């Protein structure tokens, strides 16, 4: 059984949630209110649970149900493990490259007012840029596979939208029109090099801004509050013109050391939330202190202190619209043709799926999690259900959140 951190995001919500919601008024979306309520109730009696007993020493443990909200720091481990098992089957014995596409800070306010539209454009511009540049025979001339993960935060919870892409270091050869060559053949990247980032950056900027113009013309963008002046078409186009003159950040990291390293990366990134409970240090006098990595100074660990209300405001910036998909597959890994594409790639690469190491590691982790925390040898067995308070009635509200 895991040890509960001394401080959790849920503790901040329970202690300051009412005050925060009163301060925000109607500014919070229904999805943000739902997240506050879910995190506050997670693994408490409000959601019910069950009792487990050790088959050796009889030690009993109460396990309350999880909220399963995708923004909850406590609920991602199990979901990540199941997802990772599926993803491991798609690995190929090739170099994998890590490419990050970042939105300029000037677009932050527009993204917060229009998250579904702007984040969707970010995914589309990044994936299309990878496909176009990789398909150009001057650079690679191949259709690659990519997994993309949206993150919207920086280390101090500031709004910083970017997409992490894990891309195959090579792909299926394409002709000048972008169609797959016959017979099919695998085209590898040069060792240690993927695609030129300056070219990727220029293509990415052009595709994103073109998509933004189309969204504006179609009336899909809200420009209110401090963005009200952008409701004027001429002002909006001038604003885009300024964005087109500056460089956009695309960062390509060195390739992963091997498929196992890719798995470790995916396990860390795909189900990450804005801040883990392990980074919280103190909640006192209405202020939250948490640790962060200062990458401007070599990744040193530092402490940041915010008022509890500002902490919750920053945290809720990263609650995604309901139904928005934050992990997506493209190219060779696109869901419709994924199985057939992988079978063809493996045939060309003369290999089988690389999953044995992952399965061995997971088996050991699962066995450890089932052991009794008291005697260390027995197994915990489910012996009793704990229904929610007031059987058949709505879940009891958690302290600090408005359930209306």
ABEGO torsion letter per residue (X at the ends): XBBBBABBAAAAAAAAAAAAAAAAEAABBAAAAAAAAAAAABGBAAAEEBBBBBAAAGBBBBBBBBAGBAABAAAAAAAAAAAAAAAAAABBBBBBBBBBBBBBAAAAAAAAABAAAAAAAAAAAAAAAAAAAAABAAAAGBBBBBBBBBBABBAAGBBBBBBBBBBBBEBBBBBAAGBBBOBBBBBBBBBGBBBBAAAAAAAAAAAAAAAAAAAAAAGABBBBEAAAAAABAAAAAAAAAAAAABBBBBBBBBBBAEAAAAAAAAAAAAABBABBAAABABBBGGBBBBBBBBAABGGBBBBBBBBAAAAAAAAAAABBBBGBBABBBBEAABAAAAAAAAAAAAAAAGBBBBAAAAAAAAAAAAAAAABBAAAGABBBBBABBBBBBGBGBBBBBBBGBBAX
